[in-house]
């Protein structure tokens, strides 16, 4: 069944301090915080385009939802819960910090139909967490994850690659930890340097170097495949495009690309093609793949075509719904 979220962004509403990489209003492209009385209009506008029987969740994103005052949490949740009771949505999901989880909060979330809690873990390495100004250690991630699962919620653990003091090994260990902590979903965000942040000051002083796009794509590609193998659903790779994420506006540096996910999937298919076509030269071939993968086989803006050309291959690509995600059949035209 198709799944959709109705996103409600509450940028920085509950954060006691900003992590050095964070400027939520710039990242989300939203500066105004919607009040509980504004929520029905947001929900109704989305529901008007979602009348095809899909599964729908209201998603409170952008800030640390469980850190806002308890009564305000309840006001937001009660508005959303009305739509669960009316049978118009299937549940609620939200994002928050690991150190804003306790039994009292979880009791409230259960009462109002929250199904999934996504924690902004970012990294499970204490050196990276300290350098990034997260305000907690990895133990807080472990404790919050255990509480969430014990109380019957779905657990999401978001990660960021390329944070201060991060490296491939530390990000790779974070992937292992997210899997072992029992998350059933995740998001992979490359670290960007946004104007007005502490990270921007470090960057301008030469004390921080962001990942370049090829490196970020390479890491994301490997981590994505490892999550898939462990049955951890990757909900997003790369930040959602917004007007502010532009080098002429709020973006200062970092591996931002509006089609980051497509770049990564194209790289995954590049590896598959190099393996499967290793012994093929000067032939006319038909490559049959799952229809959802056809564009990725060609590559972002045709980026994989040079492989075919280097091997003097004339290639046609067709789709077959019976094939699995990375399955490929090769035949002569």
C-alpha positions in Angstrom: 0.0 0.0 0.0 1.2 3.5 -0.8 2.2 5.6 2.2 2.2 9.3 2.6 3.0 11.8 5.4 1.3 15.1 6.1 4.4 17.0 7.3 3.9 19.7 9.9 7.2 21.5 10.6 7.8 22.9 14.0 11.3 24.3 13.6 13.5 24.7 16.7 10.4 25.1 19.0 11.8 22.9 21.7 15.6 23.0 21.3 17.4 24.4 24.3 20.4 25.2 22.1 21.2 24.8 18.5 23.6 22.1 17.4 26.5 23.7 15.5 25.1 22.5 12.2 21.5 23.5 12.7 19.3 26.3 11.5 16.0 24.5 11.1 14.1 27.5 9.6 16.6 27.6 6.8 16.8 23.9 6.2 13.0 23.4 6.2 12.4 26.7 4.4 9.9 27.6 7.1 10.3 30.3 9.6 6.8 30.5 11.1 5.7 28.0 13.7 2.2 26.7 13.1 -0.1 26.9 16.1 -2.4 24.0 17.1 -5.4 25.9 15.7 -3.6 26.2 12.3 -3.1 22.4 12.0 -6.5 21.4 10.6 -6.1 23.7 7.5 -2.7 22.1 6.8 -4.1 18.6 7.2 -7.2 19.3 5.1 -5.1 20.7 2.2 -3.0 17.6 2.1 -6.0 15.2 2.5 -7.6 16.8 -0.6 -4.9 15.2 -2.8 -4.7 11.9 -1.0 -8.1 10.2 -1.7 -6.7 7.1 -3.3 -6.9 4.7 -0.3 -3.2 5.2 0.7 -2.0 4.9 4.3 -1.6 8.4 5.7 0.3 9.6 8.8 0.6 13.1 10.3 4.2 13.8 10.9 5.5 16.4 13.3 9.0 17.2 12.1 11.6 20.0 12.3 12.1 20.4 16.0 12.2 18.3 19.1 8.5 17.6 19.6 8.7 15.9 23.0 10.7 18.8 24.4 7.9 21.4 24.0 5.7 22.0 27.0 3.6 19.0 27.9 0.2 20.8 27.5 1.3 22.2 24.1 2.3 18.7 23.0 -1.2 17.5 24.0 -2.9 20.3 22.1 -1.0 19.4 18.9 -1.6 15.7 19.3 -5.3 16.1 20.1 -5.9 17.9 16.8 -4.2 15.2 14.9 -6.0 12.5 16.9 -9.3 13.8 15.8 -8.4 12.7 12.2 -7.5 9.2 13.5 -10.9 8.9 15.2 -12.6 10.1 12.0 -10.8 7.4 10.0 -9.0 10.0 7.8 -5.5 9.1 8.8 -3.8 6.0 10.1 -1.4 7.4 12.7 1.0 10.0 13.9 4.8 10.0 13.7 7.2 12.6 15.1 10.9 13.4 15.4 12.7 14.4 18.6 15.9 14.2 20.5 17.1 11.1 22.4 17.3 13.0 25.7 13.7 14.1 25.4 12.2 10.6 25.9 10.8 9.3 29.2 7.9 7.1 30.4 5.5 10.0 31.0 6.1 11.4 27.5 5.6 7.9 25.9 2.3 7.4 27.8 1.1 10.7 26.3 2.2 9.7 22.8 0.5 6.3 23.1 -2.8 7.9 24.2 -2.9 10.0 21.1 -2.1 7.4 18.4 1.6 8.0 17.8 3.0 5.0 16.0 6.6 6.0 15.1 9.2 8.0 17.0 12.2 9.1 15.0 15.2 10.1 17.0 17.8 12.4 15.6 20.7 10.2 16.6 23.0 11.7 13.9 26.0 9.7 15.2 26.6 7.1 17.9 30.2 8.2 18.4 30.7 10.4 21.5 33.6 12.3 19.9 31.4 13.3 17.0 28.4 14.1 19.3 30.6 16.4 21.5 32.1 18.2 18.5 28.7 18.7 17.0 27.2 20.3 20.2 24.5 17.7 20.6 24.4 18.0 24.3 24.2 14.2 25.1 26.3 11.1 24.7 25.5 7.9 22.8 24.2 6.3 25.9 21.1 8.6 25.7 20.4 7.2 22.2 20.6 3.6 23.5 18.4 4.3 26.5 15.8 6.2 24.5 15.7 3.5 21.8 15.1 0.8 24.4 12.3 2.7 26.0 10.6 3.4 22.7 10.7 -0.2 21.6 9.6 -1.4 25.1 6.5 0.7 24.8 5.5 -0.7 21.5 6.4 2.2 19.1 8.2 1.9 15.8 11.7 3.3 16.1 13.5 5.5 13.6 17.1 6.6 14.0 18.3 9.3 11.8 22.0 9.7 10.9 24.2 12.4 9.5 27.4 11.8 7.6 30.3 14.2 7.6 29.8 15.9 10.9 32.7 17.5 12.7 35.2 14.8 13.8 33.4 12.3 11.7 35.1 9.9 9.3 34.1 6.8 7.3 34.8 4.4 10.2 32.7 6.4 12.7 29.8 6.7 10.3 30.0 3.0 9.5 29.9 2.2 13.2 26.8 4.4 13.5 25.1 2.3 10.8 25.9 -0.9 12.7 24.6 0.7 15.9 21.3 1.8 14.3 20.7 -1.7 13.1 21.6 -3.3 16.4 19.5 -0.9 18.4 16.4 -2.2 16.6 15.4 0.7 14.4 13.0 -0.3 11.6 13.6 3.0 9.7 16.3 5.6 9.2 17.2 8.7 7.2 20.7 9.5 5.9 21.5 13.2 5.8 24.8 14.7 4.5 26.0 17.5 6.7 25.7 20.9 5.1 27.2 24.2 6.1 24.3 26.6 6.6 24.8 30.4 7.1 24.3 31.6 10.6 25.4 28.4 12.3 28.4 27.7 14.4 29.5 25.2 11.8 29.6 28.1 9.3 32.0 29.9 11.6 34.3 26.8 11.8 34.1 26.4 8.0 35.1 30.1 7.4 38.0 29.8 9.9 39.2 26.6 8.1 38.5 24.3 11.0 35.8 22.2 9.3 35.9 20.6 5.8 32.6 19.2 4.5 32.4 16.0 2.5 32.3 16.6 -1.3 29.4 15.2 -3.3 31.2 12.1 -4.7 32.4 11.1 -1.2 29.0 11.7 0.3 27.3 9.6 -2.4 29.8 6.8 -2.0 29.2 6.6 1.8 25.5 6.9 1.4 25.4 4.2 -1.3 27.2 1.6 1.0 25.1 2.5 4.1 21.9 2.4 2.2 22.6 -1.1 0.9 23.6 -2.2 4.4 20.4 -0.9 5.9 18.3 -2.6 3.2 20.1 -5.9 3.9 19.2 -5.5 7.6 15.5 -4.7 6.7 15.9 -1.1 8.0 13.8 1.1 5.7 15.6 4.2 4.5 12.9 6.9 4.3 15.1 9.6 2.8 18.6 10.1 1.6 19.6 13.8 1.3 17.7 16.9 2.5 14.4 17.8 1.0 14.9 20.6 -1.5 13.9 24.1 -0.4 14.4 27.6 -1.7 16.8 28.3 1.1 19.1 25.4 0.2 20.8 27.4 -2.5 24.3 28.8 -2.6 22.8 32.3 -3.3 20.8 32.1 -0.1 21.5 30.1 3.0 23.7 27.3 1.8 27.4 28.0 2.3 29.1 24.7 1.6 28.6 20.9 1.7 27.4 18.0 -0.5 23.9 19.3 -1.3 22.2 18.2 -4.5 18.5 18.4 -5.2 18.6 14.9 -6.7 21.0 13.3 -4.1 18.9 10.1 -3.9 19.0 9.8 -7.7 22.8 10.3 -7.7 23.1 7.5 -5.1 20.8 5.1 -6.9 22.7 5.8 -10.2 25.9 4.9 -8.4 24.4 1.7 -7.1 23.5 0.7 -10.6 26.9 1.7 -11.9 28.4 -0.9 -9.7 25.9 -3.5 -10.8 26.5 -2.7 -14.5 30.2 -2.9 -14.1 29.9 -6.3 -12.6 27.3 -7.7 -14.9 28.8 -6.3 -18.1 32.4 -7.0 -17.2 32.9 -9.5 -20.1 30.7 -7.7 -22.6 32.1 -5.8 -25.5 30.9 -4.6 -28.9 27.4 -6.1 -28.6 23.7 -5.0 -29.0 22.1 -5.8 -25.7 18.7 -5.5 -24.0 18.8 -4.9 -20.2 15.6 -5.8 -18.4 15.1 -4.4 -14.9 12.3 -3.5 -12.6 10.5 -0.5 -14.1 11.2 1.7 -11.1 14.9 1.2 -11.7 15.1 2.1 -15.4 16.1 5.8 -14.9 18.7 4.8 -12.4 20.3 2.3 -14.9 20.7 5.1 -17.4 22.0 7.2 -14.5 21.4 10.8 -13.4 21.4 12.8 -16.6 22.6 9.8 -18.4 25.7 9.4 -16.2 26.0 5.7 -16.8 25.9 5.9 -20.6 29.7 6.4 -20.8 30.1 2.8 -19.5 28.1 1.5 -22.4 30.1 3.7 -24.8 33.5 2.6 -23.4 32.5 -1.0 -24.1 31.0 -0.3 -27.5 27.6 -1.6 -26.4 24.4 -0.6 -28.0 21.9 -0.8 -25.1 18.1 -0.8 -24.8 16.6 -0.9 -21.4 13.1 -2.2 -20.6 11.0 -2.8 -17.5 9.6 -6.0 -16.1 7.5 -5.8 -12.9 8.4 -9.4 -12.0 12.0 -8.5 -11.4 13.2 -7.5 -7.9 14.9 -4.2 -7.2 18.4 -4.9 -8.2 17.7 -7.9 -10.5 18.9 -7.6 -14.2 18.4 -9.8 -17.2 20.7 -9.4 -20.2 19.8 -10.6 -23.7 20.8 -9.8 -27.2 18.5 -7.5 -29.2 
